[in-house]
Amino acid sequence: MNDRYDADHGDDYAEQYVLVGYDEYGRPVYRQAPPQQAPQQQYDPYAQQPQQQGYGYDPYATGPQQQPQGYDPYGTGQQPQTPSYDAYAPGAPQQAAPAAPYDPYGQAASSGRQPRVAEQTAYIPQQGGPAEEPAAPDRPTERDYRTEQFAFVEEPTDDSEDVIDWLNFTENRTERREEAKRRARSRLIALVVALALVAVGGVGYLWYAGKLPGLSKPSSKKGTATAAGAQNRDVIVVHLHNTKKGGTSTALLVDNTTTKQGTTVLIPNSLSLTDDDGTTTTLAKSVDEDGSAGTRDALDTVLGTDIEGTWRLDTPYLENLVDLVGNIDIDTDANVPDPDAKKKGTAPLVRQGKDQTLSGSAAVAYATYRASGEAQNAQLERFGQVMQGVLRKLSSDPTGATTTVQTLAQILDPPLTDNDLGAFLAKLADLAKGGDYKTALLPVRNDGTLSAQASASVVKDVLGGSAKSPDQGSVVSVSVQNASGVKDNTEKARVVLVNGGYTFLDGGTPSAASATSKVVYSDAADKENATEVAKTLGLPTSSVSKGRTSSSADVSVVLGQSYKPSSAQ
């Protein structure tokens, strides 16, 4: 509605206001310029003066007209006040300065100097002021904040839980590290204490044994190895009885618990022993006549050992034992024919070679086999191979070995029991599997005695005893000369004589064969002994006569072509 007025009087207002700055909304702010005094003019009563129209006056407007400033239609003498706009005090209107009185003739109210109007800051008419909002009751100003105006919003719990979990993880990880450090420290302390105890114990042992440098006794410098006699050994004697052909084979099973070494000691049947009544006999005869206890005591006397028990092992039980352990693998040194074969030329039951697998029946045949012309020691060594093969396959667990022994259903000679034998064999089996087992043959001379030098390696080192052969004055020595033309008859006669308790002496082979057999004695006191020798060899008593014998023999025998061995030995 003020466009026309603004268009007509815009220049006048532009001259009345100057720019002083910008408000908080970025809009320019003006103030009223000081008025300039117009030059005085002479009064002209006829001159037509332009009428000063008031703000918004329109003489031709049909609508309501705004009264000119200073106009009082009622003559009250009071001038209406025009409000002025203050941009810095919204909502608080200010009173404008009083306008000049209306002059119908266009003359100034006074011809004197106009007073200086106070400077005002206002907006130009063309620019509207900011829209004023109705003032709310008790509304604080824009920068007036109070405590109750703030609100605290709780954060989501998911992030809080993540933070708590992370803190727990960090705390637990730290605790685990500290616990690991404490455990490592404890283990280190325990290790140091253990090493200190071991060191103290070792030094104490060396001091006690006299092995510390500078503190050892002179007598302790003789050697550091444990004396053979001071070693601990467990010994059991085994007698293999051939139930088909007769005869026995004897071996000692030795467990040296000090050196952790196992040994099978093979004892020839020609070994001279002394029985309970002081009579000299051989091992073979003692086994048949004196039984287990008598033979065990006689061996202890001769070898200086302490045998703990006797294990009688008949060939059927050996066969079952091999089958129970699942056959054995040994190196064989001969082809063994099948004893049950009815035709000649049948394939051998055991073949010669290395790593031969033997069943129960094959093991028995190999353990008792002696070829024509072989000494009894050859058969004895085969028996030792079979025993070591059985130990390698036997269980090393005492319970398992005892079960195997109980399965044999043997009646053992007291004081040996199934549990004792099973536990003992389990120890030997463990040594045999570990390679700490060997077989040794006890060297026996032709007269059945032991040479101290020859038997030292076995009697002293293995058995921890000392050889003590019986007085040979009480043993009848027999010298055998083979004139039968059959080489094997010498060994067969030896076996028979040894088993009969005689001392066998090899007389060799004469240059010419003899048709008849002879038994000769030189001392009349030996006539009875000569007669017993003839009976032992299966010769008639008529072959006994007095004559000249060899220097070292009590009775001399000449085997002629009439000699027929009673059994193959």
CORRABEL-V352350 format. One record per pair of residues at least 24 apart in sequence whose ideal C-beta (glycine too) atoms are under 10 Angstrom apart, sorted by sequence separation. I is the first residue (numbers start at 0). J is the second residue. If there is no record, write none. Layout:
# CORRABEL-V352350
i: {I | I}
j: {J | J}
This chain:
# CORRABEL-V352350
i: {76 | 95 | 231 | 232 | 272 | 273 | 329 | 330 | 331 | 337 | 361 | 362 | 397 | 398 | 400 | 401 | 437 | 444 | 447 | 475 | 477 | 478 | 479 | 480 | 481 | 482 | 484 | 492 | 515 | 518 | 519 | 520 | 521 | 529 | 530 | 532 | 538 | 230 | 231 | 232 | 272 | 286 | 328 | 329 | 330 | 338 | 339 | 396 | 397 | 400 | 403 | 441 | 443 | 446 | 475 | 476 | 477 | 478 | 479 | 480 | 481 | 482 | 483 | 517 | 518 | 519 | 520 | 521 | 528 | 529 | 537 | 538 | 93 | 95 | 230 | 231 | 232 | 237 | 271 | 272 | 328 | 329 | 331 | 335 | 338 | 362 | 396 | 397 | 399 | 400 | 448 | 474 | 475 | 476 | 477 | 478 | 479 | 480 | 481 | 482 | 515 | 516 | 517 | 518 | 519 | 520 | 521 | 522 | 528 | 529 | 536 | 537 | 54 | 68 | 230 | 231 | 270 | 273 | 328 | 329 | 337 | 357 | 362 | 394 | 397 | 398 | 400 | 447 | 474 | 475 | 476 | 477 | 478 | 479 | 480 | 481 | 482 | 484 | 485 | 501 | 515 | 517 | 519 | 520 | 521 | 525 | 529 | 536 | 537 | 53 | 69 | 70 | 93 | 227 | 229 | 230 | 232 | 233 | 234 | 236 | 238 | 270 | 272 | 273 | 327 | 328 | 329 | 335 | 336 | 357 | 393 | 397 | 400 | 446 | 474 | 476 | 478 | 479 | 480 | 481 | 482 | 484 | 518 | 519 | 520 | 521 | 525 | 526 | 536 | 537 | 68 | 69 | 71 | 272 | 327 | 328 | 335 | 338 | 395 | 396 | 397 | 399 | 400 | 447 | 477 | 478 | 480 | 482 | 483 | 484 | 517 | 519 | 521 | 524 | 525 | 536 | 537 | 68 | 69 | 70 | 71 | 227 | 230 | 232 | 234 | 236 | 271 | 272 | 326 | 327 | 331 | 335 | 338 | 394 | 395 | 446 | 482 | 483 | 501 | 519 | 535 | 67 | 68 | 69 | 70 | 227 | 270 | 325 | 326 | 327 | 335 | 357 | 393 | 394 | 395 | 397 | 445 | 471 | 481 | 482 | 483 | 500 | 501 | 521 | 522 | 68 | 69 | 225 | 266 | 270 | 326 | 327 | 333 | 335 | 336 | 349 | 356 | 393 | 395 | 396 | 397 | 481 | 482 | 499 | 520 | 521 | 522 | 68 | 69 | 87 | 225 | 249 | 325 | 326 | 329 | 332 | 335 | 355 | 395 | 396 | 445 | 480 | 482 | 483 | 499 | 519 | 520 | 521 | 67 | 85 | 86 | 224 | 249 | 327 | 331 | 334 | 390 | 393 | 394 | 395 | 482 | 501 | 520 | 521 | 66 | 84 | 85 | 86 | 247 | 248 | 266 | 324 | 326 | 327 | 333 | 335 | 389 | 390 | 393 | 394 | 395 | 482 | 499 | 500 | 501 | 519 | 520 | 83 | 84 | 85 | 86 | 247 | 249 | 266 | 321 | 322 | 323 | 326 | 329 | 332 | 333 | 334 | 390 | 391 | 392 | 393 | 395 | 496 | 499 | 518 | 519 | 83 | 84 | 85 | 246 | 249 | 321 | 322 | 331 | 333 | 390 | 391 | 395 | 480 | 495 | 498 | 499 | 518 | 519 | 83 | 84 | 247 | 248 | 264 | 321 | 322 | 327 | 332 | 389 | 390 | 393 | 395 | 517 | 518 | 519 | 69 | 89 | 92 | 247 | 320 | 321 | 389 | 390 | 391 | 392 | 393 | 496 | 517 | 518 | 84 | 89 | 246 | 247 | 264 | 318 | 319 | 321 | 322 | 333 | 387 | 390 | 391 | 392 | 495 | 496 | 516 | 517 | 89 | 90 | 246 | 318 | 321 | 386 | 390 | 391 | 477 | 478 | 495 | 516 | 517 | 86 | 89 | 90 | 245 | 317 | 318 | 320 | 321 | 389 | 390 | 495 | 506 | 515 | 516 | 517 | 84 | 85 | 86 | 89 | 90 | 91 | 316 | 317 | 318 | 320 | 388 | 391 | 492 | 506 | 515 | 516 | 8 | 54 | 84 | 90 | 238 | 315 | 318 | 319 | 333 | 387 | 492 | 513 | 515 | 516 | 517 | 7 | 53 | 89 | 249 | 314 | 315 | 317 | 318 | 321 | 332 | 333 | 386 | 391 | 475 | 491 | 492 | 504 | 513 | 514 | 515 | 516 | 8 | 240 | 314 | 317 | 318 | 335 | 390 | 506 | 512 | 513 | 514 | 515 | 516 | 8 | 240 | 247 | 251 | 316 | 504 | 512 | 513 | 514 | 515 | 516 | 4 | 51 | 53 | 238 | 314 | 315 | 318 | 332 | 333 | 445 | 488 | 504 | 509 | 512 | 513 | 249 | 314 | 317 | 332 | 387 | 502 | 503 | 504 | 506 | 513 | 4 | 7 | 51 | 236 | 313 | 314 | 317 | 331 | 387 | 447 | 475 | 502 | 504 | 506 | 508 | 4 | 50 | 51 | 251 | 253 | 387 | 477 | 502 | 504 | 506 | 3 | 4 | 31 | 50 | 51 | 314 | 329 | 332 | 386 | 475 | 476 | 477 | 501 | 504 | 506 | 1 | 4 | 50 | 238 | 251 | 253 | 314 | 331 | 447 | 475 | 479 | 501 | 503 | 1 | 3 | 48 | 50 | 51 | 252 | 312 | 330 | 383 | 384 | 443 | 447 | 448 | 475 | 0 | 48 | 50 | 236 | 251 | 329 | 383 | 446 | 447 | 477 | 48 | 49 | 238 | 252 | 329 | 382 | 383 | 446 | 447 | 475 | 3 | 29 | 47 | 48 | 238 | 327 | 383 | 445 | 446 | 475 | 479 | 28 | 46 | 47 | 48 | 236 | 252 | 327 | 329 | 330 | 380 | 444 | 445 | 446 | 477 | 496 | 28 | 46 | 236 | 327 | 329 | 379 | 445 | 477 | 0 | 26 | 44 | 235 | 249 | 250 | 327 | 328 | 329 | 380 | 444 | 445 | 496 | 4 | 43 | 234 | 327 | 379 | 0 | 24 | 42 | 43 | 236 | 250 | 326 | 327 | 329 | 379 | 23 | 43 | 236 | 327 | 328 | 1 | 22 | 23 | 42 | 234 | 247 | 248 | 321 | 324 | 327 | 328 | 376 | 492 | 0 | 22 | 31 | 40 | 234 | 317 | 320 | 324 | 327 | 376 | 40 | 320 | 323 | 324 | 326 | 327 | 376 | 492 | 40 | 321 | 324 | 325 | 376 | 491 | 39 | 42 | 234 | 236 | 317 | 321 | 324 | 325 | 317 | 320 | 323 | 324 | 480 | 489 | 495 | 37 | 40 | 54 | 234 | 236 | 244 | 312 | 323 | 324 | 478 | 488 | 492 | 494 | 495 | 498 | 39 | 234 | 235 | 236 | 237 | 238 | 239 | 240 | 242 | 243 | 321 | 477 | 478 | 488 | 491 | 495 | 497 | 39 | 232 | 233 | 234 | 235 | 236 | 237 | 238 | 239 | 240 | 241 | 242 | 243 | 317 | 320 | 476 | 477 | 478 | 488 | 492 | 494 | 232 | 233 | 234 | 235 | 236 | 237 | 238 | 239 | 240 | 241 | 242 | 320 | 476 | 478 | 479 | 485 | 491 | 494 | 495 | 233 | 234 | 235 | 236 | 237 | 238 | 239 | 240 | 242 | 312 | 478 | 483 | 484 | 488 | 490 | 491 | 494 | 36 | 228 | 232 | 233 | 235 | 236 | 237 | 238 | 239 | 240 | 476 | 477 | 478 | 479 | 480 | 481 | 482 | 483 | 484 | 485 | 488 | 491 | 493 | 36 | 37 | 240 | 241 | 324 | 476 | 477 | 478 | 479 | 480 | 481 | 482 | 483 | 484 | 488 | 491 | 492 | 36 | 239 | 240 | 475 | 476 | 477 | 478 | 479 | 480 | 481 | 482 | 483 | 485 | 487 | 490 | 491 | 35 | 239 | 475 | 476 | 477 | 478 | 479 | 480 | 481 | 482 | 483 | 490 | 34 | 323 | 324 | 474 | 475 | 476 | 477 | 478 | 479 | 480 | 483 | 485 | 34 | 237 | 323 | 471 | 482 | 483 | 487 | 34 | 323 | 481 | 483 | 487 | 33 | 34 | 33 | 320 | 323 | 32 | 33 | 319 | 320 | 323 | 31 | 33 | 31 | 32 | 320 | 31 | 32 | 319 | 320 | 30 | 31 | 319 | 30 | 31 | 319 | 320 | 29 | 30 | 31 | 317 | 319 | 29 | 30 | 316 | 28 | 29 | 30 | 283 | 315 | 316 | 28 | 29 | 316 | 28 | 29 | 244 | 310 | 27 | 28 | 243 | 312 | 26 | 27 | 243 | 313 | 29 | 312 | 28 | 311 | 19 | 27 | 310 | 311 | 20 | 22 | 26 | 311 | 17 | 19 | 26 | 310 | 311 | 19 | 26 | 309 | 310 | 16 | 17 | 26 | 308 | 309 | 16 | 308 | 309 | 311 | 320 | 324 | 16 | 18 | 24 | 269 | 308 | 309 | 310 | 446 | 15 | 16 | 22 | 23 | 269 | 308 | 309 | 445 | 446 | 16 | 22 | 267 | 268 | 269 | 307 | 308 | 15 | 16 | 267 | 268 | 307 | 308 | 15 | 267 | 13 | 310 | 12 | 13 | 265 | 268 | 308 | 12 | 13 | 267 | 307 | 308 | 11 | 12 | 265 | 266 | 310 | 372 | 377 | 9 | 265 | 310 | 371 | 372 | 373 | 9 | 265 | 308 | 371 | 372 | 374 | 375 | 8 | 9 | 265 | 307 | 371 | 372 | 374 | 378 | 265 | 295 | 370 | 372 | 373 | 5 | 23 | 248 | 265 | 369 | 372 | 375 | 5 | 6 | 248 | 263 | 264 | 371 | 372 | 374 | 375 | 4 | 5 | 243 | 263 | 291 | 292 | 371 | 374 | 242 | 243 | 246 | 263 | 265 | 291 | 292 | 369 | 241 | 290 | 291 | 292 | 369 | 375 | 1 | 2 | 244 | 246 | 263 | 1 | 239 | 243 | 263 | 291 | 241 | 242 | 244 | 262 | 369 | 1 | 241 | 261 | 239 | 240 | 248 | 263 | 239 | 246 | 250 | 261 | 248 | 249 | 248 | 246 | 250 | 248 | 249 | 250 | 248 | 252 | 248 | 250 | 241 | 248 | 248 | 252 | 302 | 239 | 239 | 237 | 239 | 301 | 239 | 301 | 302 | 301 | 237 | 302 | 301 | 304 | 302 | 303 | 302 | 303 | 306 | 301 | 302 | 304 | 305 | 304 | 305 | 302 | 303 | 304 | 305 | 302 | 303 | 304 | 282 | 302 | 303 | 304 | 281 | 302 | 303 | 301 | 302 | 303 | 263 | 298 | 300 | 301 | 302 | 303 | 261 | 262 | 282 | 299 | 301 | 302 | 261 | 281 | 298 | 301 | 259 | 261 | 280 | 300 | 301 | 252 | 261 | 262 | 263 | 279 | 300 | 301 | 254 | 261 | 300 | 254 | 256 | 259 | 260 | 261 | 252 | 259 | 270 | 252 | 254 | 261 | 271 | 297 | 254 | 262 | 263 | 264 | 265 | 267 | 270 | 271 | 238 | 252 | 253 | 259 | 261 | 262 | 263 | 264 | 265 | 266 | 267 | 269 | 270 | 252 | 254 | 255 | 260 | 261 | 262 | 263 | 264 | 265 | 266 | 267 | 268 | 269 | 271 | 272 | 254 | 259 | 260 | 261 | 262 | 263 | 264 | 265 | 267 | 269 | 271 | 258 | 260 | 261 | 262 | 263 | 264 | 266 | 269 | 270 | 271 | 269 | 270 | 271 | 268 | 269 | 270 | 235 | 255 | 267 | 254 | 253 | 235 | 253 | 235 | 233 | 253 | 235 | 250 | 251 | 233 | 234 | 235 | 250 | 279 | 280 | 233 | 250 | 251 | 279 | 378 | 250 | 266 | 278 | 279 | 235 | 249 | 265 | 277 | 279 | 233 | 264 | 277 | 279 | 280 | 281 | 375 | 233 | 264 | 273 | 279 | 280 | 262 | 273 | 274 | 278 | 279 | 272 | 273 | 277 | 278 | 279 | 371 | 264 | 271 | 272 | 273 | 262 | 263 | 264 | 270 | 271 | 369 | 262 | 271 | 369 | 262 | 271 | 273 | 260 | 273 | 258 | 271 | 272 | 271 | 253 | 255 | 251 | 255 | 257 | 255 | 253 | 255 | 253 | 251 | 253 | 251 | 283 | 287 | 283 | 284 | 286 | 287 | 288 | 283 | 284 | 285 | 287 | 283 | 284 | 281 | 282 | 283 | 284 | 285 | 281 | 282 | 283 | 284 | 280 | 281 | 283 | 284 | 280 | 281 | 282 | 280 | 281 | 280 | 281 | 279 | 280 | 281 | 278 | 279 | 281 | 279 | 269 | 268 | 269 | 268 | 271 | 274 | 234 | 269 | 270 | 227 | 234 | 269 | 272 | 232 | 234 | 268 | 269 | 271 | 230 | 232 | 234 | 267 | 268 | 271 | 227 | 228 | 232 | 271 | 227 | 231 | 232 | 269 | 227 | 230 | 269 | 227 | 229 | 269 | 227 | 228 | 227 | 228 | 226 | 227 | 228 | 246 | 247 | 246 | 245 | 283 | 268 | 245 | 246 | 245 | 246 | 244 | 245 | 246 | 244 | 245 | 244}
j: {100 | 119 | 255 | 256 | 296 | 297 | 353 | 354 | 355 | 361 | 385 | 386 | 421 | 422 | 424 | 425 | 461 | 468 | 471 | 499 | 501 | 502 | 503 | 504 | 505 | 506 | 508 | 516 | 539 | 542 | 543 | 544 | 545 | 553 | 554 | 556 | 562 | 255 | 256 | 257 | 297 | 311 | 353 | 354 | 355 | 363 | 364 | 421 | 422 | 425 | 428 | 466 | 468 | 471 | 500 | 501 | 502 | 503 | 504 | 505 | 506 | 507 | 508 | 542 | 543 | 544 | 545 | 546 | 553 | 554 | 562 | 563 | 119 | 121 | 256 | 257 | 258 | 263 | 297 | 298 | 354 | 355 | 357 | 361 | 364 | 388 | 422 | 423 | 425 | 426 | 474 | 500 | 501 | 502 | 503 | 504 | 505 | 506 | 507 | 508 | 541 | 542 | 543 | 544 | 545 | 546 | 547 | 548 | 554 | 555 | 562 | 563 | 81 | 95 | 257 | 258 | 297 | 300 | 355 | 356 | 364 | 384 | 389 | 421 | 424 | 425 | 427 | 474 | 501 | 502 | 503 | 504 | 505 | 506 | 507 | 508 | 509 | 511 | 512 | 528 | 542 | 544 | 546 | 547 | 548 | 552 | 556 | 563 | 564 | 81 | 97 | 98 | 121 | 255 | 257 | 258 | 260 | 261 | 262 | 264 | 266 | 298 | 300 | 301 | 355 | 356 | 357 | 363 | 364 | 385 | 421 | 425 | 428 | 474 | 502 | 504 | 506 | 507 | 508 | 509 | 510 | 512 | 546 | 547 | 548 | 549 | 553 | 554 | 564 | 565 | 97 | 98 | 100 | 301 | 356 | 357 | 364 | 367 | 424 | 425 | 426 | 428 | 429 | 476 | 506 | 507 | 509 | 511 | 512 | 513 | 546 | 548 | 550 | 553 | 554 | 565 | 566 | 98 | 99 | 100 | 101 | 257 | 260 | 262 | 264 | 266 | 301 | 302 | 356 | 357 | 361 | 365 | 368 | 424 | 425 | 476 | 512 | 513 | 531 | 549 | 565 | 98 | 99 | 100 | 101 | 258 | 301 | 356 | 357 | 358 | 366 | 388 | 424 | 425 | 426 | 428 | 476 | 502 | 512 | 513 | 514 | 531 | 532 | 552 | 553 | 100 | 101 | 257 | 298 | 302 | 358 | 359 | 365 | 367 | 368 | 381 | 388 | 425 | 427 | 428 | 429 | 513 | 514 | 531 | 552 | 553 | 554 | 101 | 102 | 120 | 258 | 282 | 358 | 359 | 362 | 365 | 368 | 388 | 428 | 429 | 478 | 513 | 515 | 516 | 532 | 552 | 553 | 554 | 101 | 119 | 120 | 258 | 283 | 361 | 365 | 368 | 424 | 427 | 428 | 429 | 516 | 535 | 554 | 555 | 101 | 119 | 120 | 121 | 282 | 283 | 301 | 359 | 361 | 362 | 368 | 370 | 424 | 425 | 428 | 429 | 430 | 517 | 534 | 535 | 536 | 554 | 555 | 119 | 120 | 121 | 122 | 283 | 285 | 302 | 357 | 358 | 359 | 362 | 365 | 368 | 369 | 370 | 426 | 427 | 428 | 429 | 431 | 532 | 535 | 554 | 555 | 120 | 121 | 122 | 283 | 286 | 358 | 359 | 368 | 370 | 427 | 428 | 432 | 517 | 532 | 535 | 536 | 555 | 556 | 121 | 122 | 285 | 286 | 302 | 359 | 360 | 365 | 370 | 427 | 428 | 431 | 433 | 555 | 556 | 557 | 108 | 128 | 131 | 286 | 359 | 360 | 428 | 429 | 430 | 431 | 432 | 535 | 556 | 557 | 124 | 129 | 286 | 287 | 304 | 358 | 359 | 361 | 362 | 373 | 427 | 430 | 431 | 432 | 535 | 536 | 556 | 557 | 130 | 131 | 287 | 359 | 362 | 427 | 431 | 432 | 518 | 519 | 536 | 557 | 558 | 128 | 131 | 132 | 287 | 359 | 360 | 362 | 363 | 431 | 432 | 537 | 548 | 557 | 558 | 559 | 127 | 128 | 129 | 132 | 133 | 134 | 359 | 360 | 361 | 363 | 431 | 434 | 535 | 549 | 558 | 559 | 52 | 98 | 128 | 134 | 282 | 359 | 362 | 363 | 377 | 431 | 536 | 557 | 559 | 560 | 561 | 52 | 98 | 134 | 294 | 359 | 360 | 362 | 363 | 366 | 377 | 378 | 431 | 436 | 520 | 536 | 537 | 549 | 558 | 559 | 560 | 561 | 54 | 286 | 360 | 363 | 364 | 381 | 436 | 552 | 558 | 559 | 560 | 561 | 562 | 55 | 287 | 294 | 298 | 363 | 551 | 559 | 560 | 561 | 562 | 563 | 52 | 99 | 101 | 286 | 362 | 363 | 366 | 380 | 381 | 493 | 536 | 552 | 557 | 560 | 561 | 298 | 363 | 366 | 381 | 436 | 551 | 552 | 553 | 555 | 562 | 54 | 57 | 101 | 286 | 363 | 364 | 367 | 381 | 437 | 497 | 525 | 552 | 554 | 556 | 558 | 55 | 101 | 102 | 302 | 304 | 438 | 528 | 553 | 555 | 557 | 55 | 56 | 83 | 102 | 103 | 366 | 381 | 384 | 438 | 527 | 528 | 529 | 553 | 556 | 558 | 54 | 57 | 103 | 291 | 304 | 306 | 367 | 384 | 500 | 528 | 532 | 554 | 556 | 55 | 57 | 102 | 104 | 105 | 306 | 366 | 384 | 437 | 438 | 497 | 501 | 502 | 529 | 55 | 103 | 105 | 291 | 306 | 384 | 438 | 501 | 502 | 532 | 104 | 105 | 294 | 308 | 385 | 438 | 439 | 502 | 503 | 531 | 60 | 86 | 104 | 105 | 295 | 384 | 440 | 502 | 503 | 532 | 536 | 86 | 104 | 105 | 106 | 294 | 310 | 385 | 387 | 388 | 438 | 502 | 503 | 504 | 535 | 554 | 87 | 105 | 295 | 386 | 388 | 438 | 504 | 536 | 60 | 86 | 104 | 295 | 309 | 310 | 387 | 388 | 389 | 440 | 504 | 505 | 556 | 65 | 104 | 295 | 388 | 440 | 62 | 86 | 104 | 105 | 298 | 312 | 388 | 389 | 391 | 441 | 86 | 106 | 299 | 390 | 391 | 65 | 86 | 87 | 106 | 298 | 311 | 312 | 385 | 388 | 391 | 392 | 440 | 556 | 65 | 87 | 96 | 105 | 299 | 382 | 385 | 389 | 392 | 441 | 106 | 386 | 389 | 390 | 392 | 393 | 442 | 558 | 107 | 388 | 391 | 392 | 443 | 558 | 107 | 110 | 302 | 304 | 385 | 389 | 392 | 393 | 386 | 389 | 392 | 393 | 549 | 558 | 564 | 107 | 110 | 124 | 304 | 306 | 314 | 382 | 393 | 394 | 548 | 558 | 562 | 564 | 565 | 568 | 110 | 305 | 306 | 307 | 308 | 309 | 310 | 311 | 313 | 314 | 392 | 548 | 549 | 559 | 562 | 566 | 568 | 111 | 304 | 305 | 306 | 307 | 308 | 309 | 310 | 311 | 312 | 313 | 314 | 315 | 389 | 392 | 548 | 549 | 550 | 560 | 564 | 566 | 305 | 306 | 307 | 308 | 309 | 310 | 311 | 312 | 313 | 314 | 315 | 393 | 549 | 551 | 552 | 558 | 564 | 567 | 568 | 307 | 308 | 309 | 310 | 311 | 312 | 313 | 314 | 316 | 386 | 552 | 557 | 558 | 562 | 564 | 565 | 568 | 111 | 303 | 307 | 308 | 310 | 311 | 312 | 313 | 314 | 315 | 551 | 552 | 553 | 554 | 555 | 556 | 557 | 558 | 559 | 560 | 563 | 566 | 568 | 112 | 113 | 316 | 317 | 400 | 552 | 553 | 554 | 555 | 556 | 557 | 558 | 559 | 560 | 564 | 567 | 568 | 113 | 316 | 317 | 552 | 553 | 554 | 555 | 556 | 557 | 558 | 559 | 560 | 562 | 564 | 567 | 568 | 113 | 317 | 553 | 554 | 555 | 556 | 557 | 558 | 559 | 560 | 561 | 568 | 113 | 402 | 403 | 553 | 554 | 555 | 556 | 557 | 558 | 559 | 562 | 564 | 114 | 317 | 403 | 551 | 562 | 563 | 567 | 115 | 404 | 562 | 564 | 568 | 115 | 116 | 116 | 403 | 406 | 116 | 117 | 403 | 404 | 407 | 116 | 118 | 117 | 118 | 406 | 118 | 119 | 406 | 407 | 118 | 119 | 407 | 119 | 120 | 408 | 409 | 119 | 120 | 121 | 407 | 409 | 120 | 121 | 407 | 120 | 121 | 122 | 375 | 407 | 408 | 121 | 122 | 409 | 122 | 123 | 338 | 404 | 122 | 123 | 338 | 407 | 122 | 123 | 339 | 409 | 126 | 409 | 126 | 409 | 118 | 126 | 409 | 410 | 120 | 122 | 126 | 411 | 118 | 120 | 127 | 411 | 412 | 121 | 128 | 411 | 412 | 119 | 120 | 129 | 411 | 412 | 120 | 412 | 413 | 415 | 424 | 428 | 121 | 123 | 129 | 374 | 413 | 414 | 415 | 551 | 121 | 122 | 128 | 129 | 375 | 414 | 415 | 551 | 552 | 123 | 129 | 374 | 375 | 376 | 414 | 415 | 123 | 124 | 375 | 376 | 415 | 416 | 124 | 376 | 123 | 420 | 123 | 124 | 376 | 379 | 419 | 124 | 125 | 379 | 419 | 420 | 124 | 125 | 378 | 379 | 423 | 485 | 490 | 123 | 379 | 424 | 485 | 486 | 487 | 124 | 380 | 423 | 486 | 487 | 489 | 490 | 124 | 125 | 381 | 423 | 487 | 488 | 490 | 494 | 382 | 412 | 487 | 489 | 490 | 123 | 141 | 366 | 383 | 487 | 490 | 493 | 124 | 125 | 367 | 382 | 383 | 490 | 491 | 493 | 494 | 124 | 125 | 363 | 383 | 411 | 412 | 491 | 494 | 363 | 364 | 367 | 384 | 386 | 412 | 413 | 490 | 363 | 412 | 413 | 414 | 491 | 497 | 124 | 125 | 367 | 369 | 386 | 125 | 363 | 367 | 387 | 415 | 366 | 367 | 369 | 387 | 494 | 127 | 367 | 387 | 366 | 367 | 375 | 390 | 367 | 375 | 379 | 390 | 378 | 379 | 379 | 378 | 382 | 381 | 382 | 383 | 382 | 386 | 383 | 386 | 378 | 385 | 386 | 390 | 441 | 379 | 382 | 382 | 385 | 447 | 386 | 448 | 449 | 449 | 386 | 454 | 454 | 458 | 457 | 458 | 458 | 459 | 462 | 458 | 459 | 461 | 462 | 462 | 463 | 461 | 462 | 463 | 464 | 462 | 463 | 464 | 443 | 463 | 464 | 465 | 443 | 464 | 465 | 464 | 465 | 466 | 427 | 462 | 464 | 465 | 466 | 467 | 426 | 427 | 447 | 464 | 466 | 467 | 427 | 447 | 464 | 467 | 426 | 428 | 447 | 467 | 468 | 420 | 429 | 430 | 431 | 447 | 468 | 469 | 423 | 430 | 469 | 424 | 426 | 429 | 430 | 431 | 423 | 430 | 441 | 424 | 426 | 433 | 443 | 469 | 427 | 435 | 436 | 437 | 438 | 440 | 443 | 444 | 412 | 426 | 427 | 433 | 435 | 436 | 437 | 438 | 439 | 440 | 441 | 443 | 444 | 427 | 429 | 430 | 435 | 436 | 437 | 438 | 439 | 440 | 441 | 442 | 443 | 444 | 446 | 447 | 430 | 435 | 436 | 437 | 438 | 439 | 440 | 441 | 443 | 445 | 447 | 435 | 437 | 438 | 439 | 440 | 441 | 443 | 446 | 447 | 448 | 447 | 448 | 449 | 447 | 448 | 449 | 415 | 435 | 447 | 436 | 436 | 419 | 437 | 420 | 419 | 439 | 423 | 438 | 439 | 422 | 423 | 424 | 439 | 468 | 469 | 423 | 440 | 441 | 469 | 568 | 441 | 457 | 469 | 470 | 427 | 441 | 457 | 469 | 471 | 426 | 457 | 470 | 472 | 473 | 474 | 568 | 427 | 458 | 467 | 473 | 474 | 457 | 468 | 469 | 473 | 474 | 468 | 469 | 473 | 474 | 475 | 567 | 461 | 468 | 469 | 470 | 460 | 461 | 462 | 468 | 469 | 567 | 461 | 470 | 568 | 462 | 471 | 473 | 461 | 474 | 460 | 473 | 474 | 474 | 457 | 460 | 457 | 461 | 463 | 462 | 461 | 463 | 462 | 461 | 463 | 462 | 494 | 498 | 495 | 496 | 498 | 499 | 500 | 496 | 497 | 498 | 500 | 497 | 498 | 496 | 497 | 498 | 499 | 500 | 497 | 498 | 499 | 500 | 497 | 498 | 500 | 501 | 498 | 499 | 500 | 499 | 500 | 500 | 501 | 500 | 501 | 502 | 500 | 501 | 503 | 502 | 493 | 493 | 494 | 494 | 497 | 500 | 461 | 496 | 497 | 455 | 462 | 497 | 500 | 461 | 463 | 497 | 498 | 500 | 460 | 462 | 464 | 497 | 498 | 501 | 458 | 459 | 463 | 502 | 459 | 463 | 464 | 501 | 460 | 463 | 502 | 461 | 463 | 503 | 462 | 463 | 463 | 464 | 463 | 464 | 465 | 494 | 498 | 498 | 498 | 568 | 568 | 565 | 566 | 566 | 567 | 566 | 567 | 568 | 567 | 568 | 568}
